[in-house]
Amino acid sequence: MRRSVTPVLLLLLPMLAFLAFFHVETLDIGNVGWLLNGSDAGENALGLHAYRYDPAAGLSLRTYLLNAPQGVPVLFTDSNPLVTLAAKLASPLLPGDAQLIGPFILLCLIVQTLFAWALLRRHAPGPVALCIGVALLAFPPTLFNRFVHANLMAHWLILAALWLFLDPVRSRTLRWWGPLIVLAALIHSYLLVMVGAIWASALLVRFTQGPRPERIAVLGQGTAVLVLVALLAHWLGVGGQLPAGNFGFYSMPLDALWNPAIPSFTNLLPAHETSPGRGFEGFHYLGAGGLLLVAAAILAALRLPADARQRVTLDRLRGLAPALIMLAIIAVVRLPLPETVRLLLDPVRASGRLFWPVGYVLILVALLAVYRLSAERAALLLVAVLTIQIVDLDAMAYAIRAQSDAAARAPASRLRDPRWIGTIASARSIAFMPGDVTRDLGLFQEIAWQAAKLHRPVTNVYAARADRAAVTRLHAEADAFRRGTRVPGRLYVVTDDRTLPAAMALRARRIDGVRLVLP
């Protein structure tokens, strides 16, 4: 009976979690209106959309329909390179306007549940304790806080890496680590760093404890993975981007584990943000239930000894200490660093995120301690913990779900006038003036979306990192526009109130209140 119930629970738990935090209409791949509202999720959908419609993209993971003519790697549009590549290959099967953000989030929750179960199933004293433990390990508040950046909801990569690390056989071979590292690289660079840190710990354990032939094998595997990551980085388009230069700005506050930071995310504990940005990127609130779990785990660990199986697991986890300590230091510390060091750390500028593996290990160890209790006592305790967690995080679920409520209705489009399609189709290219599209990112997303469907390149983009050559080009084009020089066949979207040169004013029109200079 347990074998038949387990698959149902492994599917039911993530479905219930998804419906608590997201509207069911987000699973409709043809429902894109709720995304094109100036959010990072809109950029995610736009990057995939442009790559899908770009005949010049091939399998390059770069689209030339945005930031034309240089183009932009889909990685830097906040799109998911892995999902984007899959969508390109399956394009004939998708509707003309397609989004895969909602389905991707649900898939992540399902896989997250599976790996949480794999980590706990041999330790739980009973089925109730196992089920609730899976829910607590798989669905921490930190995971759902990433709803703005859906790619970063692939926390299952962290759990998968922990599962591999704890297996003394699988952790020794690239047959398992290689595919996981490739998946992490093709989903998000931050997750690659975290998975890489756990993989490096597995290598370190083998190097320090193994004989000389084992050490040589470790060096060979380490070199092979570094070469693999370098090749993946080249494919993803890494290189030539300007550094953001603000490493440490989004670090983790010292009170993050018990401070919800965002008042609307909790019902039970007080919240305050220590400085702008840190309460979001540095969010590591365990929830009132999670804090109770840790407190109960400390008492259980002091009173009850671990069994043989737990001792093996805890001993393996000690091998993660160097990686976890390093990740925690980078996540928390905001020291004045030399410029060269800051540039090296620029790829992880939102450093607070790097604490995620530490948080998962903390909950895993706490659950193992509670599992020392009898099946009945562990079940009663974890029922109380989960109840308090649900009561506390109900506010968070409501606040996040409100962000996707627009998916249940048809959001009003900015491009209502039927002349838009003909105007975009008549242009050879489209440019926004001034070049910073964040002045009206929602308008940019809607126009760029229609332009991509018509294979019309847009010269601007909102990207995580700016391309050096594109920045120089945009400055030159802005200067030329101010002088009244137009690029033949180009449609200009003017988002400020500047006075247009006479030659531009003759071609100026307004559609739905948007000022255009026609080709």
C-alpha positions in Angstrom: 0.0 0.0 0.0 2.8 2.4 0.9 4.3 1.8 -2.6 1.1 2.9 -4.2 0.6 5.9 -1.9 4.1 7.3 -2.3 3.8 8.3 -6.0 0.5 10.0 -5.2 2.0 12.0 -2.4 5.0 13.0 -4.4 2.7 14.5 -7.0 0.1 15.9 -4.6 2.4 17.8 -2.4 4.0 19.9 -5.1 0.6 20.5 -6.7 -0.9 21.8 -3.4 2.2 24.0 -2.9 1.9 25.4 -6.4 -1.8 26.2 -6.1 -1.1 27.9 -2.7 1.4 30.3 -4.2 0.4 30.6 -7.9 -2.7 30.9 -9.9 -3.6 27.8 -11.9 -3.9 29.8 -15.1 -0.2 30.4 -15.1 0.1 26.8 -16.3 -1.6 27.8 -19.6 1.3 28.0 -22.0 -0.8 30.3 -24.3 -1.4 32.8 -21.5 1.3 35.5 -21.8 -0.5 38.7 -20.9 0.2 38.4 -17.2 3.9 38.4 -17.8 4.4 41.5 -20.1 4.1 44.0 -17.3 7.6 45.3 -16.9 8.7 42.5 -14.6 11.8 40.3 -14.8 9.5 37.4 -15.5 8.4 39.4 -18.6 12.0 39.6 -19.7 12.4 35.9 -19.1 9.4 35.2 -21.4 10.6 37.8 -24.0 14.0 36.3 -24.3 12.6 32.8 -25.0 10.1 34.3 -27.5 12.7 36.3 -29.4 15.1 33.3 -29.6 12.2 31.0 -30.8 11.3 33.4 -33.7 14.9 34.3 -34.6 15.9 32.5 -37.8 19.6 33.5 -37.2 19.8 32.1 -33.7 20.3 28.5 -34.6 21.5 26.7 -31.5 23.7 29.5 -30.4 21.7 30.4 -27.3 21.8 34.1 -28.5 19.0 36.0 -30.2 19.7 38.8 -32.7 16.1 40.1 -32.5 17.0 42.0 -29.3 20.0 44.3 -28.9 20.4 44.2 -32.6 22.8 43.9 -34.4 25.0 42.5 -31.6 22.3 40.4 -30.2 22.1 39.2 -26.6 22.6 35.8 -25.0 19.3 34.5 -23.6 21.2 33.9 -20.3 21.3 37.7 -19.8 17.7 38.3 -20.6 16.8 36.3 -17.5 15.5 33.6 -19.7 16.2 29.9 -19.0 18.7 28.7 -21.6 17.7 25.1 -21.1 13.9 25.8 -21.5 14.6 28.2 -24.3 16.5 25.6 -26.3 13.8 23.1 -25.7 11.1 25.6 -26.8 13.1 26.3 -30.0 13.2 22.6 -30.8 9.5 22.1 -30.0 8.4 25.4 -31.6 6.0 23.8 -34.1 4.1 22.2 -31.2 3.7 25.5 -29.3 1.1 28.2 -29.8 2.3 31.4 -31.4 2.4 33.3 -28.1 3.8 30.8 -25.6 5.1 31.1 -22.0 6.7 28.2 -20.1 7.3 30.0 -16.8 4.3 28.5 -15.0 4.9 25.0 -16.2 8.6 25.3 -15.3 7.8 26.3 -11.7 5.5 23.4 -11.3 8.1 21.0 -12.7 10.7 22.4 -10.3 8.4 21.8 -7.3 7.7 18.2 -8.4 11.5 17.4 -8.8 12.2 19.3 -5.6 9.8 17.0 -3.8 11.3 13.9 -5.3 14.9 14.7 -4.1 13.6 15.8 -0.7 12.0 12.3 -0.4 15.2 10.6 -1.7 17.2 12.4 1.1 14.8 11.5 3.9 13.2 8.2 3.0 15.8 6.0 4.7 15.8 8.0 7.9 12.2 8.7 8.7 10.7 6.6 11.6 7.3 6.4 9.9 5.3 7.5 6.9 3.7 10.6 8.5 7.1 11.9 9.7 8.5 11.2 6.2 5.7 13.0 4.4 5.8 16.1 6.6 9.6 16.1 6.6 9.5 16.1 2.8 7.2 19.1 2.8 9.4 21.0 5.2 12.6 20.3 3.3 11.2 20.7 -0.2 9.2 24.0 0.4 11.2 26.5 2.5 10.1 30.2 2.3 13.4 30.9 0.5 12.3 28.8 -2.5 9.0 30.7 -3.0 10.6 34.1 -2.6 12.3 33.5 -6.0 8.9 33.8 -7.8 10.2 36.9 -9.6 13.2 35.0 -11.0 11.6 31.6 -12.0 14.9 30.1 -13.1 16.1 30.4 -9.5 13.3 28.2 -8.3 15.3 25.2 -9.5 16.5 24.5 -6.0 16.1 20.8 -6.8 19.6 21.1 -8.2 20.9 21.8 -4.7 19.0 18.9 -3.3 20.2 16.7 -6.1 23.8 17.7 -5.4 23.3 16.9 -1.7 21.8 13.5 -2.6 24.8 12.7 -4.8 27.3 13.9 -2.2 25.8 11.7 0.5 26.0 8.6 -1.7 29.5 7.2 -1.5 29.2 5.4 -4.8 27.5 7.9 -7.0 29.5 10.8 -5.6 32.7 9.3 -7.1 31.8 9.4 -10.7 31.3 12.0 -13.4 28.5 9.8 -14.8 26.3 11.5 -12.2 28.0 14.8 -11.5 28.5 15.7 -15.2 24.8 15.8 -16.2 23.9 17.7 -13.0 26.6 20.3 -13.6 25.5 20.7 -17.2 21.8 21.2 -16.1 22.8 23.7 -13.5 24.9 25.7 -16.0 22.0 25.7 -18.5 19.5 26.9 -15.9 21.3 29.6 -13.8 24.9 30.6 -13.0 24.2 31.0 -9.3 22.9 27.4 -9.1 26.0 26.3 -11.0 28.2 27.9 -8.3 26.2 26.1 -5.5 26.2 22.8 -7.2 29.9 23.3 -8.1 30.7 23.9 -4.4 29.1 20.7 -3.3 30.8 18.8 -6.2 34.2 20.3 -5.2 33.6 19.1 -1.6 33.1 15.6 -2.9 36.4 15.9 -4.8 38.1 17.2 -1.7 36.9 14.3 0.5 38.2 11.8 -2.1 41.5 13.7 -2.4 42.2 13.9 1.3 41.1 10.4 2.2 42.1 8.4 -0.9 45.4 6.7 -2.0 47.7 8.2 -4.6 45.8 6.7 -7.6 42.6 8.2 -6.3 44.1 11.6 -6.0 45.3 11.5 -9.6 41.8 10.5 -10.7 40.4 13.4 -8.7 42.7 15.9 -10.4 41.7 14.5 -13.8 38.0 14.7 -13.0 38.3 18.2 -11.7 40.2 19.4 -14.8 37.6 17.7 -17.1 34.7 19.5 -15.3 36.5 22.9 -15.5 37.0 22.5 -19.2 33.3 21.4 -19.6 32.1 24.5 -17.7 34.4 26.8 -19.8 32.9 25.3 -23.0 29.4 25.8 -21.6 30.1 29.4 -20.6 31.3 30.1 -24.2 28.1 28.6 -25.6 26.0 30.6 -23.2 27.7 33.8 -24.4 29.6 34.7 -21.2 32.3 37.3 -22.0 32.4 40.9 -23.2 29.8 42.0 -20.7 30.4 45.0 -18.5 30.6 44.1 -14.7 27.8 45.4 -12.5 30.4 46.5 -9.9 28.1 46.2 -6.9 29.2 42.9 -5.3 27.9 42.6 -1.7 25.1 45.1 -2.1 22.6 42.2 -2.0 24.2 40.3 0.8 22.5 38.3 3.6 21.6 40.1 6.8 22.8 38.4 10.0 19.2 38.1 11.3 17.9 36.6 8.1 17.0 33.2 9.5 14.4 34.7 11.9 13.7 38.1 10.3 11.1 37.8 7.5 12.3 41.2 6.2 9.0 41.7 4.2 6.1 42.4 6.6 3.5 40.9 4.1 5.4 37.6 4.2 4.6 36.6 7.8 1.7 36.3 10.2 3.6 35.5 13.4 6.9 37.2 13.6 8.0 40.9 13.3 9.7 41.9 10.1 12.1 44.7 9.2 14.5 45.3 6.3 18.0 46.3 7.4 18.9 48.0 4.1 17.4 48.2 0.6 17.6 45.0 -1.4 19.0 42.8 1.3 15.6 41.7 2.5 14.8 40.2 -0.9 18.1 38.8 -2.3 19.3 38.0 1.2 16.0 36.5 2.3 16.5 33.3 4.3 13.6 33.3 6.7 13.0 29.8 8.0 9.4 30.5 9.0 8.0 30.2 12.5 7.6 26.4 12.0 11.1 26.1 10.7 12.5 27.9 13.7 10.5 25.6 16.0 11.9 22.6 14.1 15.5 23.8 14.7 14.8 24.3 18.4 13.2 20.9 18.7 16.0 19.3 16.8 18.6 20.7 19.2 16.8 19.2 22.2 16.4 15.9 20.4 20.1 15.8 19.5 21.1 16.5 23.1 18.9 13.8 24.5 18.9 11.0 21.9 21.8 9.3 20.1 21.9 8.9 16.3 21.5 5.4 14.9 24.1 3.9 12.7 22.5 5.1 9.5 22.3 8.7 10.7 25.9 8.6 11.9 27.0 7.7 8.4 25.0 10.5 6.9 26.1 13.1 9.4 29.7 12.0 9.0 29.4 12.5 5.2 27.9 15.9 5.8 30.9 17.0 7.7 32.8 16.9 4.4 30.6 19.8 3.2 31.9 22.1 6.0 34.5 23.9 3.9 32.1 24.6 1.1 29.3 25.7 3.4 31.6 28.0 5.4 32.9 29.6 2.3 29.4 30.1 0.8 28.2 31.6 4.1 31.1 34.0 4.3 30.5 35.2 0.7 26.8 35.5 1.4 27.1 37.6 4.6 30.3 39.5 4.6 30.4 43.1 3.1 34.0 43.9 3.5 35.8 46.7 1.4 37.6 44.5 -1.2 40.2 45.4 -3.8 38.8 46.2 -7.2 40.3 43.1 -8.8 38.6 40.9 -6.2 35.3 42.6 -6.6 35.5 42.0 -10.4 36.2 38.3 -9.8 33.2 38.1 -7.6 30.9 40.1 -9.9 29.1 37.0 -11.3 27.7 36.4 -7.8 26.9 40.1 -7.0 23.6 39.0 -5.3 25.8 37.2 -2.8 23.0 36.6 -0.3 21.7 33.8 -2.5 24.7 31.7 -1.9 23.5 30.8 1.6 20.8 28.5 0.1 22.8 25.2 0.4 23.5 26.1 4.0 19.8 26.6 4.7 18.9 23.2 3.2 21.6 21.4 5.1 20.4 23.1 8.3 16.8 21.8 7.7 18.1 18.4 6.7 20.1 18.0 9.9 17.3 19.2 12.0 14.9 16.7 10.5 17.4 13.9 11.1 17.6 14.9 14.7 13.8 14.9 15.1 13.7 11.5 13.4 15.5 10.1 16.4 12.1 10.2 18.2 9.7 7.4 17.9 7.4 7.3 14.9 4.4 8.6 17.0 6.3 11.4 18.7 8.1 12.5 15.5 4.7 12.6 13.7 3.0 14.7 16.4 5.9 17.1 16.6 6.1 17.6 12.9 2.4 18.0 12.5 2.6 20.9 15.0 5.7 22.3 13.2 3.9 22.1 9.8 0.7 23.7 11.2 2.6 26.7 12.6 4.6 27.0 9.3 1.4 27.1 7.3 -0.2 29.6 9.6 2.8 31.8 9.4 3.4 31.6 5.7 -0.2 32.0 4.7 0.5 35.7 4.3 3.5 35.0 2.1 1.4 32.7 -0.1 -1.3 35.3 -0.4 1.1 38.1 -1.3 2.9 36.0 -4.0 -0.2 34.5 -5.4 -1.6 38.1 -5.9 1.3 38.6 -8.3 -0.1 36.0 -10.7 -3.8 36.7 -10.3 -3.6 38.7 -13.5 -3.2 35.3 -15.3 -6.9 34.6 -14.5 -8.1 37.5 -16.6 -7.0 39.2 -19.8 -4.7 42.0 -18.7 -5.2 45.2 -20.7 -2.7 45.5 -23.5 -0.9 48.8 -24.2 -1.1 48.0 -27.9 -4.9 48.3 -28.4 -4.9 50.2 -31.7 -5.0 47.9 -34.8 -2.4 50.1 -36.5 0.4 48.7 -34.3 0.9 45.6 -36.3 1.1 47.4 -39.6 3.4 50.0 -38.2 5.8 47.4 -36.7 5.7 45.3 -39.9 6.6 48.4 -42.0 9.9 48.9 -40.2 13.2 47.3 -40.9 14.2 47.7 -37.2 12.9 49.4 -34.0 14.7 51.6 -31.6 13.7 53.1 -28.2 14.9 56.6 -27.4 16.4 57.1 -25.0 18.1 53.7 -25.0 17.2 52.9 -21.3 14.1 50.8 -21.8 13.5 50.5 -18.1 11.8 53.9 -18.3 8.8 52.0 -19.5 9.7 48.3 -19.5 6.2 47.0 -19.9 5.8 49.0 -23.2 9.2 47.7 -24.4 8.2 44.1 -23.7 4.9 44.4 -25.6 6.4 46.1 -28.6 9.4 43.8 -28.7 7.1 40.8 -28.4 5.2 41.8 -31.5 8.3 42.7 -33.3 9.9 39.3 -32.7 6.8 37.6 -34.2 7.3 39.7 -37.3 11.1 39.1 -37.3 11.8 42.8 -36.8 15.0 43.4 -34.8 14.9 45.8 -31.8 18.1 47.6 -31.1 17.6 47.7 -27.3 17.3 45.2 -24.5 17.0 45.0 -20.7 19.7 42.6 -19.7 21.4 41.4 -16.6 24.8 42.5 -17.9 25.4 45.1 -20.6 27.4 44.3 -23.7 30.4 46.6 -24.2 30.0 47.0 -27.9 26.2 47.6 -27.6 26.7 50.4 -25.0 29.0 52.2 -27.4 26.6 51.8 -30.2 23.6 53.0 -28.2 25.4 56.2 -27.2 26.3 56.8 -30.9 22.7 56.2 -32.0 21.3 58.5 -29.3 23.7 61.3 -30.4 22.7 60.8 -34.0 19.0 60.9 -33.1 19.5 64.2 -31.2 21.0 65.7 -34.3 18.0 64.6 -36.4 19.8 61.7 -38.2 17.5 58.7 -38.8 18.4 55.2 -39.8 16.5 54.4 -43.0 13.6 52.1 -42.4 13.8 52.4 -38.6 10.8 52.9 -36.3 11.6 55.0 -33.2 9.7 54.8 -30.0 10.3 58.0 -28.0 9.6 57.5 -24.3 10.6 60.9 -23.0 9.2 64.4 -23.7 12.2 65.7 -25.7 11.6 68.2 -28.5 12.1 66.4 -31.7 14.3 67.9 -34.5 12.3 69.2 -37.4 13.0 66.3 -39.7 11.8 63.9 -36.9 8.7 66.0 -36.1 7.4 65.6 -39.6 7.3 61.8 -39.2 6.0 61.8 -35.6 2.7 60.1 -34.7 1.0 58.9 -31.6 -0.6 55.5 -31.3 -2.3 54.7 -28.0 -0.5 57.7 -26.5 2.9 56.4 -27.5 5.0 58.8 -29.5 6.6 57.3 -32.6 8.8 58.5 -35.4 7.7 56.5 -38.4 10.2 54.9 -40.9 
